[in-house]
Amino acid sequence: MPAPFVWYDNMTERPQDATRFLEAMFGWQPNDIGTMTFLTKDGDDMPFAATCDELQGISGWVPYFEVDDLPAATARARENGANVIAENVVGPAGDASFIRDPGGSPMALWKRGS
């Protein structure tokens, strides 16, 4: 399976402010589910991104790459020089490991839930 960008989180110390900005700026519709706020475009029924709290020093827009095997992908990332920030974090639609690539960019490896 190719590893496309499938999701984006805007991780910030002020998620409510970020949500209000994105709603006003782009018309994205917020849906607060407690741990994060899902964002949808007008007329769409599925979210494409979310705002949420920072995670262990990760802030800003974080892309998610879908993987078939999360533990194997996390191990492969580590073997290739990534700094693993958090492993197997349970989310509302699947589990993720958060990493920084060797250049310092954050990203999430994500396994879709069943």
Secondary structure as GFF3:
##gff-version 3
##sequence-region A 1 114
A	DSSP	beta_strand	5	12	.	.	.	ID=ss1
A	DSSP	alpha_helix	15	26	.	.	.	ID=ss2
A	DSSP	beta_strand	29	32	.	.	.	ID=ss3
A	DSSP	beta_strand	36	40	.	.	.	ID=ss4
A	DSSP	beta_strand	49	53	.	.	.	ID=ss5
A	DSSP	beta_strand	60	66	.	.	.	ID=ss6
A	DSSP	alpha_helix	70	79	.	.	.	ID=ss7
A	DSSP	beta_strand	83	90	.	.	.	ID=ss8
A	DSSP	beta_strand	94	100	.	.	.	ID=ss9
A	DSSP	beta_strand	106	112	.	.	.	ID=ss10
###
